[in-house]
Amino acid sequence: MKILVFTPCPEEGSINSRLARLCTRVAESKGVEVDYAPFAEFEMPFYDRQMEENYGLPRGARELVSRISTADGIVIVSPEYNCSMPGSLKNAIDWISKSNPMPLRGKVIQLMSAGDDSHGGRQGLWSLRIPLESLNAFVLPQMYCLAEATRAIRKDGELSERSQAEMLSDIVEEFLLTVRRFKKHPVGSYITVG
């Protein structure tokens, strides 16, 4: 099984990049192949319909589509900007939604965020759910939001509180279990009960 982990943070040392790296290590410790993808690899212009009609998807969008397509599940670790998602992430979603087939359909997605406030970026994740769910991704209901993250993530990249580390491990485990279920019974397949 293979999962894709990425964050729209351009700085590798940001709290959300550090959380994404931590999530990668937790998933790998559970025996899963992880494609950690720095968002800088997916450079793309602002979405423009005319540009799309004339030139198709830009290289960065095609690369992101390819990485999503080869993953069984996705973890997005997103910061909160003004109670919403970063514009770069929304732009990427707009571009990849134009791909045929659309790679988010039926993908299991786990949302995570780290913030220095008391709610850990939760409002930004609520706004991120909307376009993902409208594109028929299966966004898990439980989100991982790490509050006061600069203090919560130690210099070695691990969480300072055992309860937070256990919660992250449990959420990753539940995500992986759901991905396995979806692999066994993909969207559009039928299950006979009885």
Backbone as numpy.savetxt, mean C-alpha at the origin, in Angstrom:
# Nx Ny Nz CAx CAy CAz Cx Cy Cz
4.26 -16.87 -2.29 3.41 -15.69 -2.29 4.30 -14.45 -2.29
3.86 -13.44 -3.01 4.65 -12.21 -3.14 3.76 -11.01 -2.87
4.26 -10.08 -2.07 3.53 -8.84 -1.82 4.38 -7.64 -2.22
3.69 -6.57 -2.55 4.32 -5.30 -2.89 4.12 -4.35 -1.72
5.20 -3.73 -1.25 5.13 -2.72 -0.20 5.70 -1.44 -0.76
4.89 -0.36 -0.70 5.44 0.93 -1.13 4.82 2.08 -0.36
5.52 3.19 -0.38 5.06 4.42 0.25 5.31 5.58 -0.71
4.39 6.54 -0.77 4.63 7.69 -1.65 5.59 8.72 -1.07
6.30 8.38 0.00 7.28 9.30 0.59 8.56 9.29 -0.23
9.00 10.45 -0.70 10.24 10.47 -1.48 11.50 10.31 -0.62
11.42 10.67 0.67 12.60 10.60 1.53 12.68 9.23 2.18
13.80 8.56 2.01 13.98 7.21 2.56 13.95 7.21 4.09
14.34 8.31 4.73 14.37 8.35 6.19 13.08 8.82 6.84
12.04 9.09 6.07 10.78 9.57 6.65 10.16 8.49 7.53
9.26 8.90 8.42 8.65 7.93 9.33 7.81 6.91 8.57
7.18 7.30 7.47 6.40 6.33 6.70 7.30 5.38 5.92
8.43 5.86 5.43 9.40 4.96 4.78 9.96 3.97 5.79
10.22 4.43 7.00 10.72 3.54 8.04 9.68 2.49 8.43
8.40 2.91 8.48 7.33 1.95 8.76 7.20 0.94 7.62
7.33 1.40 6.38 7.27 0.48 5.23 8.40 -0.54 5.29
9.59 -0.10 5.65 10.73 -1.03 5.79 10.47 -2.03 6.92
9.91 -1.55 8.01 9.59 -2.44 9.13 8.54 -3.47 8.72
7.51 -3.03 8.03 6.48 -3.94 7.53 7.10 -4.99 6.60
8.04 -4.57 5.78 8.74 -5.50 4.88 9.45 -6.58 5.68
10.16 -6.18 6.74 10.88 -7.16 7.56 9.92 -8.12 8.26
8.80 -7.59 8.76 7.82 -8.44 9.44 7.26 -9.47 8.46
6.89 -9.04 7.26 6.34 -9.96 6.26 7.38 -11.00 5.85
8.62 -10.57 5.65 9.68 -11.52 5.28 9.92 -12.55 6.38
9.78 -12.12 7.64 9.96 -13.06 8.76 8.87 -14.12 8.79
7.78 -13.86 8.09 6.68 -14.82 7.99 6.77 -15.66 6.72
7.93 -15.58 6.05 8.20 -16.45 4.90 7.64 -15.97 3.58
7.37 -14.69 3.47 6.77 -14.14 2.25 7.82 -13.37 1.45
7.75 -13.47 0.13 8.61 -12.66 -0.73 8.03 -11.25 -0.79
8.87 -10.26 -0.56 8.41 -8.86 -0.54 9.15 -8.07 -1.60
8.39 -7.35 -2.40 8.93 -6.39 -3.37 8.78 -5.02 -2.73
9.86 -4.51 -2.12 9.83 -3.17 -1.54 10.16 -2.19 -2.65
9.24 -1.29 -2.94 9.39 -0.41 -4.10 9.39 1.05 -3.67
10.54 1.70 -3.66 10.56 3.14 -3.40 9.74 3.87 -4.47
8.91 4.79 -4.04 7.99 5.47 -4.96 8.73 6.28 -6.02
9.97 6.64 -5.74 10.76 7.39 -6.73 10.95 6.60 -8.02
10.80 5.28 -7.95 10.92 4.44 -9.15 9.75 4.63 -10.12
8.70 5.28 -9.65 7.48 5.40 -10.45 7.19 6.85 -10.83
8.20 7.56 -11.24 8.03 8.97 -11.61 7.06 9.08 -12.78
6.10 10.00 -12.66 5.14 10.20 -13.74 4.58 11.62 -13.68
4.21 12.17 -14.83 3.64 13.52 -14.83 2.23 13.51 -14.24
1.71 14.70 -13.99 0.32 14.78 -13.56 -0.57 14.18 -14.63
-1.61 13.45 -14.18 -2.50 12.82 -15.14 -3.16 13.87 -16.02
-3.18 13.59 -17.31 -3.80 14.47 -18.30 -4.41 13.57 -19.37
-5.70 13.70 -19.58 -6.39 12.82 -20.53 -5.82 12.94 -21.94
-5.52 14.16 -22.35 -4.95 14.38 -23.68 -3.60 13.67 -23.82
-2.78 13.77 -22.77 -1.49 13.09 -22.77 -1.68 11.57 -22.86
-2.65 11.07 -22.10 -2.93 9.63 -22.13 -3.36 9.19 -23.53
-4.26 9.96 -24.16 -4.74 9.59 -25.50 -3.62 9.65 -26.53
-2.73 10.62 -26.40 -1.65 10.79 -27.38 -0.47 9.84 -27.16
-0.14 9.57 -25.90 1.09 8.83 -25.61 0.90 7.56 -24.79
-0.29 7.34 -24.26 -0.49 6.18 -23.39 0.08 6.42 -22.00
0.24 5.37 -21.25 0.76 5.48 -19.89 2.25 5.81 -19.91
2.68 6.72 -19.02 4.12 7.01 -18.93 4.88 5.82 -18.35
6.19 5.82 -18.53 7.03 4.71 -18.10 6.84 4.36 -16.62
6.80 5.37 -15.76 6.63 5.12 -14.32 5.32 4.43 -14.00
4.26 4.84 -14.67 2.95 4.20 -14.46 2.97 2.76 -14.96
3.60 2.53 -16.11 3.70 1.16 -16.64 4.49 0.26 -15.69
5.55 0.80 -15.11 6.35 0.04 -14.15 5.53 -0.30 -12.90
4.77 0.67 -12.40 3.93 0.42 -11.23 2.85 -0.62 -11.55
2.24 -0.53 -12.72 1.24 -1.52 -13.15 1.88 -2.91 -13.16
3.08 -3.01 -13.69 3.78 -4.29 -13.76 4.03 -4.86 -12.37
4.48 -4.03 -11.45 4.80 -4.49 -10.09 3.53 -4.89 -9.35
2.44 -4.14 -9.56 1.16 -4.50 -8.93 0.66 -5.82 -9.50
0.78 -5.99 -10.81 0.28 -7.19 -11.47 0.98 -8.46 -11.00
2.26 -8.36 -10.65 3.00 -9.55 -10.22 2.88 -9.81 -8.72
2.24 -8.91 -8.00 2.07 -9.08 -6.55 0.72 -9.73 -6.25
0.71 -10.56 -5.21 -0.54 -11.17 -4.77 -1.32 -10.24 -3.84
-0.63 -9.34 -3.18 -1.25 -8.37 -2.28 -0.37 -7.14 -2.18
-0.94 -6.05 -1.67 -0.23 -4.77 -1.63 -0.37 -4.14 -0.25
0.74 -3.61 0.25 0.71 -2.77 1.46 1.11 -1.37 1.02
0.23 -0.41 1.30 0.53 1.00 1.01 0.71 1.71 2.35
1.88 2.29 2.55 2.17 3.04 3.77 2.19 4.51 3.38
1.12 5.22 3.71 0.94 6.58 3.20 0.91 7.62 4.31
1.63 8.71 4.13 1.49 9.82 5.07 0.15 10.53 4.84
-0.19 11.35 5.81 -1.40 12.17 5.69 -0.99 13.60 5.39
-1.55 14.14 4.34 -1.32 15.55 3.99 -2.66 16.27 4.05
-2.82 17.18 4.99 -4.04 17.97 5.12 -5.29 17.09 5.15
-5.25 16.07 6.00 -6.36 15.13 6.19 -6.70 14.33 4.94
-5.73 14.14 4.07 -5.96 13.39 2.84 -4.68 12.64 2.47
-4.73 11.97 1.31 -3.56 11.26 0.80 -2.66 12.24 0.05
-1.40 11.91 -0.14 -0.51 12.76 -0.95 -1.00 12.82 -2.39
-0.85 13.99 -3.01 -1.25 14.16 -4.41 -0.53 13.21 -5.34
0.73 12.89 -5.04 1.50 11.98 -5.90 0.88 10.59 -5.93
0.32 10.16 -4.80 -0.31 8.84 -4.75 -1.63 8.84 -5.51
-2.42 9.89 -5.35 -3.68 9.99 -6.11 -3.39 10.05 -7.60
-2.35 10.76 -7.99 -1.96 10.85 -9.39 -1.59 9.46 -9.93
-0.83 8.70 -9.15 -0.45 7.35 -9.58 -1.68 6.46 -9.74
-2.62 6.57 -8.82 -3.86 5.78 -8.92 -4.62 6.17 -10.18
-4.68 7.47 -10.48 -5.37 7.93 -11.70 -4.73 7.33 -12.94
-3.40 7.31 -13.00 -2.72 6.75 -14.17 -2.96 5.25 -14.28
-2.75 4.51 -13.19 -2.86 3.05 -13.32 -4.30 2.60 -13.54
-5.26 3.44 -13.18 -6.66 3.08 -13.43 -6.97 3.03 -14.92
-6.09 3.63 -15.74 -6.30 3.65 -17.19 -5.68 2.43 -17.87
-5.01 1.59 -17.11 -4.40 0.38 -17.68 -5.48 -0.67 -17.94
-5.30 -1.44 -19.00 -6.25 -2.50 -19.32 -5.47 -3.79 -19.53
-5.64 -4.79 -18.66 -6.56 -4.84 -17.53 -6.08 -3.95 -16.38
-7.04 -3.55 -15.56 -6.74 -2.66 -14.44 -6.20 -3.52 -13.28
-4.96 -3.33 -12.87 -4.30 -4.28 -11.96 -4.78 -4.28 -10.52
-5.52 -3.27 -10.09 -5.98 -3.25 -8.70 -7.22 -4.11 -8.47
-7.91 -4.47 -9.53 -9.15 -5.24 -9.39 -8.86 -6.56 -8.67
-9.55 -6.75 -7.55 -9.41 -7.99 -6.80 -8.17 -8.10 -5.93
-7.32 -7.08 -5.93 -6.11 -7.12 -5.09 -6.47 -6.83 -3.64
-5.87 -7.57 -2.73 -6.02 -7.30 -1.31 -5.01 -6.22 -0.95
-5.52 -5.16 -0.30 -4.65 -4.03 0.05 -4.75 -3.75 1.55
-3.59 -3.63 2.17 -3.49 -3.23 3.57 -2.98 -1.80 3.61
-3.69 -0.93 4.32 -3.29 0.47 4.45 -2.61 0.70 5.80
-1.52 1.45 5.76 -0.79 1.82 6.97 -0.35 3.27 6.87
-0.16 3.86 8.04 0.32 5.24 8.08 1.06 5.48 9.39
1.98 6.41 9.35 2.70 6.84 10.55 2.64 8.36 10.59
2.35 8.90 11.74 2.29 10.35 11.89 2.73 10.75 13.28
3.15 11.98 13.42 3.58 12.46 14.73 2.44 13.02 15.57
1.24 12.96 15.04 0.08 13.41 15.80 -0.51 12.24 16.59
-1.65 12.47 17.21 -2.25 11.44 18.07 -3.06 10.40 17.30
-3.32 10.63 16.01 -4.12 9.64 15.27 -3.33 8.92 14.18
-2.07 9.23 14.00 -1.19 8.45 13.14 -1.54 8.43 11.67
-2.19 9.49 11.18 -2.49 9.56 9.74 -3.78 8.88 9.31
-4.64 8.56 10.26 -5.88 7.83 9.96 -6.77 8.53 8.94
-6.91 9.85 9.04 -7.81 10.55 8.11 -7.32 10.45 6.67
-6.02 10.48 6.48 -5.47 10.31 5.14 -5.80 8.95 4.56
-5.77 7.91 5.41 -6.08 6.56 4.93 -7.55 6.43 4.56
-8.43 7.12 5.29 -9.86 7.06 4.92 -10.06 7.63 3.52
-9.36 8.70 3.20 -9.52 9.27 1.85 -8.91 8.36 0.79
-7.87 7.62 1.14 -7.22 6.71 0.20 -8.10 5.50 -0.13
-8.91 5.08 0.81 -9.81 3.93 0.59 -10.75 4.18 -0.59
-11.22 5.41 -0.74 -12.27 5.71 -1.72 -11.86 5.34 -3.14
-10.76 5.87 -3.70 -10.43 5.49 -5.07 -10.04 4.02 -5.20
-9.39 3.46 -4.18 -8.99 2.05 -4.27 -10.21 1.13 -4.32
-11.18 1.39 -3.45 -12.39 0.57 -3.44 -13.22 0.79 -4.70
-13.22 2.01 -5.23 -13.99 2.26 -6.46 -13.38 1.52 -7.65
-12.09 1.15 -7.54 -11.42 0.38 -8.60 -11.46 -1.12 -8.31
-12.34 -1.51 -7.38 -12.59 -2.92 -7.03 -11.43 -3.63 -6.37
-10.59 -2.87 -5.66 -9.60 -3.50 -4.80 -10.30 -3.89 -3.50
-9.79 -4.91 -2.83 -10.33 -5.31 -1.54 -9.44 -4.70 -0.46
-9.87 -3.57 0.09 -9.09 -2.86 1.10 -9.52 -3.38 2.47
-8.57 -3.94 3.20 -8.89 -4.51 4.50 -9.45 -3.44 5.43
-10.46 -3.80 6.24 -11.09 -2.80 7.10 -10.18 -2.26 8.19
-9.30 -3.11 8.74 -8.43 -2.64 9.81 -7.18 -2.00 9.22
-6.95 -0.76 9.59 -5.78 -0.02 9.13 -4.79 0.08 10.30
-3.51 0.14 9.97 -2.49 0.30 11.00 -2.03 1.75 10.98
-2.30 2.47 12.08 -1.94 3.88 12.18 -1.03 4.06 13.39
0.20 4.42 13.14 1.19 4.57 14.20 1.27 6.03 14.62
0.74 6.33 15.80 0.75 7.70 16.33 2.10 8.01 16.97
2.42 9.31 17.02 3.67 9.77 17.62 4.84 8.93 17.13
4.91 8.80 15.82 5.78 7.82 15.17 7.27 8.09 15.35
7.68 9.34 15.41 9.11 9.63 15.58 9.62 9.01 16.87
8.78 9.04 17.90 9.14 8.43 19.18 8.91 6.92 19.17
7.91 6.48 18.40 7.52 5.06 18.41 8.48 4.16 17.65
9.18 4.72 16.65 10.14 3.93 15.87 11.55 4.27 16.36
12.23 3.27 16.89 13.59 3.48 17.40 14.57 3.74 16.26
15.77 4.16 16.61 16.81 4.43 15.61 17.19 3.19 14.81
17.04 2.01 15.42 17.36 0.76 14.71 16.23 0.31 13.78
15.14 1.10 13.72 14.04 0.79 12.81 12.95 -0.09 13.40
13.12 -0.51 14.65 12.11 -1.35 15.31 11.18 -0.46 16.15
10.03 -1.01 16.52 9.09 -0.26 17.34 9.53 -0.30 18.80
9.36 0.82 19.50 9.82 0.91 20.88 8.90 0.18 21.85
7.62 0.07 21.53 6.67 -0.59 22.43 6.32 -1.98 21.90
6.40 -2.97 22.80 6.09 -4.35 22.40 4.65 -4.48 21.92
3.72 -3.77 22.55 2.30 -3.87 22.14 2.12 -3.41 20.70
2.83 -2.36 20.29 2.74 -1.89 18.90 3.35 -2.91 17.95
4.47 -3.50 18.34 5.12 -4.52 17.50 4.21 -5.73 17.33
3.54 -6.13 18.40 2.61 -7.27 18.32 1.42 -6.93 17.43
0.91 -5.70 17.56 -0.22 -5.29 16.73 0.17 -5.29 15.25
1.35 -4.76 14.94 1.81 -4.75 13.55 1.96 -6.18 13.03
2.54 -7.05 13.83 2.70 -8.45 13.43 1.35 -9.11 13.18
0.38 -8.86 14.05 -0.96 -9.43 13.89 -1.64 -8.92 12.63
-1.51 -7.62 12.36 -2.14 -7.04 11.17 -1.50 -7.61 9.90
-0.18 -7.73 9.89 0.49 -8.32 8.73 0.06 -9.77 8.55
-0.05 -10.51 9.65 -0.48 -11.91 9.59 -1.90 -12.02 9.01
-2.81 -11.18 9.46 -4.19 -11.19 8.94 -4.22 -10.81 7.46
-3.42 -9.83 7.08 -3.31 -9.44 5.67 -2.84 -10.63 4.83
-1.79 -11.31 5.27 -1.24 -12.44 4.51 -2.25 -13.58 4.42
-2.99 -13.82 5.50 -4.03 -14.85 5.49 -5.10 -14.51 4.46
-5.50 -13.25 4.40 -6.52 -12.81 3.43 -5.99 -12.93 2.01
-4.73 -12.56 1.80 -4.14 -12.70 0.46 -4.15 -14.17 0.03
-3.80 -15.07 0.95 -3.82 -16.51 0.62 -5.23 -16.96 0.23
-6.23 -16.49 0.96 -7.62 -16.85 0.64 -8.00 -16.35 -0.75
-7.62 -15.12 -1.06 -7.94 -14.56 -2.38 -7.19 -15.28 -3.49
-5.98 -15.75 -3.20 -5.23 -16.52 -4.20 -5.94 -17.83 -4.50
-6.48 -18.43 -3.45 -7.18 -19.71 -3.60 -8.51 -19.53 -4.32
-9.19 -18.44 -4.03 -10.51 -18.15 -4.62 -10.50 -16.72 -5.16
-9.93 -16.49 -6.35 -9.83 -15.14 -6.89 -11.20 -14.50 -7.13
-11.20 -13.19 -7.19 -12.42 -12.45 -7.51 -12.95 -12.95 -8.84
-14.24 -13.24 -8.88 -14.86 -13.74 -10.11 -14.98 -15.25 -10.13
-14.29 -15.94 -9.19 -14.44 -17.40 -9.14 -15.65 -17.72 -8.26
-16.14 -18.90 -8.39 -17.32 -19.30 -7.63 -16.94 -20.40 -6.66
-17.49 -20.33 -5.47 -17.24 -21.33 -4.44 -18.54 -22.07 -4.21
-18.50 -23.40 -4.29 -19.68 -24.21 -4.01 -19.67 -24.55 -2.53
-20.75 -24.24 -1.86 -20.88 -24.52 -0.43 -21.91 -25.62 -0.26
-21.60 -26.57 0.61 -22.62 -27.59 0.91 -22.19 -28.98 0.73
